[in-house]
Amino acid sequence: MKERLPPLQGIYYFYTAARLGSFKLAAEELYVTAAAISQQIRQLEDFLGAELFYRQHRKVSLTMEGEILYQQAQRGFDHLHRGIRQINQDPNPNQLSISTLPSFAQHWLVPRIGNFRLQNPDLELMIEPTSDLADFQNSNLDLCIRYGPGDYPNINSQLLFEELLYPVCHPIYQEQHGIYELSDLTGADLIEDYWRDIDWGIWLNNVGHKASKPSLKYNGSHFVLEGALAVQGVALAKHTLAQRYIDEGKLVRIGNLAQRTDYNYFLCAPRAYFKRDKIKRFCQWIFAQAEECRKVDHLGLEIIDSRSPK
């Protein structure tokens, strides 16, 4: 038969009072009343069937039974404190390791990361471009940036961007093939990602235009964007990745319709990791960068929300 233990709160109140030798001092440390301390300890004594303190006018002292319990409680709470420190402790406080999709690393993060380095010269930065699932338990990984639904087991996810999709191409391709309106796409080479929410047929159907089959498919948004930059056709592109090239005149947007997606970008890590100083600094920086992007987002765009119902 499993032995029943007394409430942990009563043991902790007892431990604090025993350590300080005073119900009054224990109450001050725990931000409760001395009466609350006394009540919890009395309930603990009733549970154990033994007096734990000799109660004197201005102080208390431990009985033999109290001394036995105090020694064991001290060991137990020391173990708990060590475990909590291990969970929250950062083994590499001067190194920040980030895993992210190759497309996001190449077209969004890396072009901006120099600004973070200027603000945080004490941090050694490691960026791993990969589509593999992050393994926080068996690596030194601190943070990952992922494109998806955001509901990952045992991981805290913080929304970074809501994503939009729209057609883009190189200005040379636009001029050569006369691609200026969405209706012109029937004569274009369409570039598409294998990712399931980036589908030309679905996009065109949702915006009310005739669906066409893609001419070229790549496994990765970075390749899709590179294809458009290389004058290969019209890409169905993520706004987050394409905006910089539109601002620079290297790509042009076709039409003014954009569609929201079922997936978005999230910062992901175990909840305790977000308490680490270096991750707080990175999150503050990247959210500021995201806000700067949102200031120019959606200019001239008619946004169609065709996301699946939650």
ZAMARGU-4260 file (C-alpha; in steps of 0.2 Angstrom, whole numbers, plus 5000, padded with zeros to 4 digits):
<rodrens>
0) 5000/5000/5000 | 5007/5017/4995 | 5011/5028/5010 | 5002/5045/5010 | 5012/5060/5012
5) 5007/5076/5020 | 5004/5092/5010 | 5020/5099/5003 | 5015/5117/5008 | 5014/5112/5027
10) 5031/5104/5025 | 5038/5119/5017 | 5031/5131/5030 | 5039/5119/5043 | 5055/5119/5035
15) 5056/5138/5034 | 5051/5140/5052 | 5064/5127/5057 | 5078/5135/5047 | 5074/5153/5054
20) 5069/5147/5072 | 5054/5158/5071 | 5036/5158/5065 | 5036/5177/5063 | 5052/5177/5053
25) 5045/5163/5042 | 5029/5172/5039 | 5039/5188/5034 | 5049/5177/5021 | 5034/5169/5014
30) 5023/5184/5014 | 5009/5176/5025 | 5004/5179/5042 | 5011/5170/5058 | 4994/5163/5061
35) 4995/5154/5044 | 5012/5147/5048 | 5006/5141/5065 | 4990/5133/5057 | 5000/5124/5043
40) 5012/5117/5056 | 4999/5112/5068 | 4990/5102/5054 | 5007/5094/5049 | 5009/5089/5068
45) 4991/5082/5068 | 4995/5072/5052 | 5011/5065/5059 | 5005/5062/5077 | 5020/5071/5084
50) 5025/5088/5091 | 5038/5096/5080 | 5042/5112/5090 | 5045/5117/5107 | 5035/5133/5107
55) 5043/5147/5118 | 5038/5165/5120 | 5049/5173/5107 | 5056/5158/5098 | 5053/5140/5094
60) 5065/5125/5094 | 5064/5108/5086 | 5059/5093/5096 | 5068/5076/5092 | 5055/5072/5079
65) 5056/5090/5072 | 5075/5088/5070 | 5073/5072/5060 | 5060/5079/5048 | 5070/5095/5046
70) 5086/5086/5041 | 5076/5076/5028 | 5066/5091/5022 | 5082/5101/5020 | 5089/5087/5008
75) 5073/5086/4999 | 5072/5105/4995 | 5090/5106/4991 | 5087/5092/4978 | 5072/5102/4971
80) 5082/5118/4970 | 5096/5109/4960 | 5083/5101/4948 | 5075/5118/4945 | 5092/5126/4942
85) 5097/5113/4929 | 5080/5116/4920 | 5083/5135/4919 | 5102/5135/4918 | 5109/5140/4901
90) 5124/5129/4898 | 5131/5141/4885 | 5126/5159/4890 | 5137/5167/4877 | 5132/5156/4862
95) 5115/5157/4853 | 5111/5143/4842 | 5096/5145/4831 | 5088/5132/4819 | 5077/5139/4805
100) 5071/5134/4787 | 5084/5137/4773 | 5072/5149/4764 | 5069/5160/4780 | 5088/5160/4784
105) 5093/5165/4766 | 5080/5177/4761 | 5075/5185/4778 | 5086/5182/4793 | 5104/5182/4786
110) 5102/5199/4777 | 5096/5207/4794 | 5107/5197/4807 | 5121/5209/4806 | 5111/5222/4815
115) 5108/5210/4829 | 5127/5206/4830 | 5131/5225/4831 | 5119/5226/4846 | 5125/5210/4854
120) 5144/5208/4851 | 5146/5197/4866 | 5136/5183/4858 | 5143/5170/4847 | 5129/5166/4834
125) 5126/5149/4826 | 5112/5148/4813 | 5108/5131/4806 | 5097/5131/4790 | 5087/5115/4791
130) 5070/5108/4788 | 5072/5094/4801 | 5062/5094/4817 | 5071/5103/4831 | 5078/5091/4845
135) 5081/5102/4861 | 5084/5087/4872 | 5099/5080/4863 | 5108/5096/4856 | 5114/5114/4861
140) 5099/5121/4851 | 5092/5137/4860 | 5078/5142/4848 | 5070/5137/4831 | 5060/5147/4819
145) 5047/5136/4810 | 5033/5138/4797 | 5018/5128/4802 | 5003/5128/4813 | 5012/5132/4829
150) 5005/5118/4839 | 5020/5107/4843 | 5021/5095/4858 | 5030/5101/4873 | 5036/5117/4864
155) 5031/5135/4867 | 5027/5144/4851 | 5026/5163/4849 | 5019/5170/4832 | 5032/5180/4822
160) 5023/5182/4805 | 5006/5179/4797 | 5011/5174/4780 | 5003/5179/4763 | 5005/5172/4746
165) 5005/5181/4729 | 5013/5179/4712 | 5030/5187/4708 | 5042/5187/4693 | 5058/5196/4687
170) 5055/5212/4677 | 5063/5204/4662 | 5052/5190/4662 | 5037/5201/4664 | 5042/5211/4649
175) 5046/5196/4638 | 5030/5187/4641 | 5018/5202/4644 | 5013/5196/4662 | 5005/5211/4670
180) 4988/5205/4676 | 4982/5189/4684 | 4973/5185/4668 | 4990/5184/4659 | 4996/5170/4670
185) 4988/5157/4658 | 5003/5160/4646 | 5016/5160/4660 | 5028/5147/4667 | 5022/5144/4684
190) 5034/5140/4698 | 5027/5131/4714 | 5034/5124/4730 | 5030/5106/4735 | 5024/5113/4752
195) 5006/5108/4753 | 4998/5126/4756 | 5008/5134/4742 | 4998/5127/4727 | 4995/5137/4711
200) 4978/5128/4708 | 4971/5132/4725 | 4977/5150/4725 | 4970/5154/4708 | 4954/5146/4712
205) 4953/5156/4728 | 4956/5172/4719 | 4943/5168/4706 | 4955/5165/4691 | 4957/5150/4680
210) 4968/5137/4687 | 4984/5132/4678 | 4996/5118/4681 | 5013/5123/4687 | 5028/5121/4674
215) 5041/5120/4688 | 5041/5113/4705 | 5055/5115/4719 | 5056/5107/4736 | 5059/5123/4746
220) 5053/5141/4745 | 5071/5147/4743 | 5072/5138/4727 | 5055/5145/4721 | 5061/5162/4724
225) 5078/5159/4716 | 5069/5152/4701 | 5059/5169/4699 | 5075/5179/4702 | 5083/5168/4688
230) 5070/5173/4675 | 5062/5156/4675 | 5044/5160/4677 | 5031/5167/4689 | 5033/5161/4707
235) 5019/5159/4720 | 5029/5167/4734 | 5028/5170/4752 | 5027/5189/4756 | 5039/5188/4770
240) 5053/5181/4758 | 5049/5191/4743 | 5046/5209/4750 | 5064/5213/4750 | 5067/5209/4732
245) 5051/5219/4727 | 5058/5234/4736 | 5075/5232/4727 | 5066/5231/4710 | 5073/5213/4707
250) 5055/5206/4707 | 5038/5213/4703 | 5021/5207/4710 | 5008/5202/4698 | 4991/5210/4702
255) 4986/5216/4719 | 4978/5200/4727 | 4986/5191/4741 | 4980/5175/4751 | 4983/5171/4769
260) 4989/5154/4772 | 4985/5141/4785 | 5003/5141/4791 | 5014/5155/4799 | 5031/5158/4806
265) 5034/5154/4824 | 5048/5156/4837 | 5049/5139/4846 | 5058/5132/4861 | 5054/5124/4878
270) 5045/5137/4889 | 5059/5138/4901 | 5071/5143/4887 | 5062/5160/4884 | 5068/5165/4901
275) 5086/5165/4896 | 5094/5182/4894 | 5101/5179/4877 | 5084/5172/4870 | 5075/5187/4878
280) 5087/5199/4868 | 5085/5189/4852 | 5066/5189/4854 | 5066/5208/4857 | 5076/5211/4842
285) 5067/5200/4830 | 5050/5206/4835 | 5056/5224/4832 | 5062/5218/4815 | 5045/5210/4811
290) 5036/5226/4817 | 5047/5236/4804 | 5041/5224/4791 | 5023/5225/4795 | 5024/5244/4793
295) 5026/5242/4774 | 5016/5226/4773 | 5000/5224/4763 | 5002/5241/4754 | 4991/5241/4739
300) 4986/5223/4743 | 4968/5215/4743 | 4970/5201/4755 | 4959/5185/4753 | 4957/5175/4769
305) 4954/5157/4763 | 4961/5148/4778 | 4954/5132/4785 | 4942/5135/4800 | 4951/5130/4816
</rodrens>
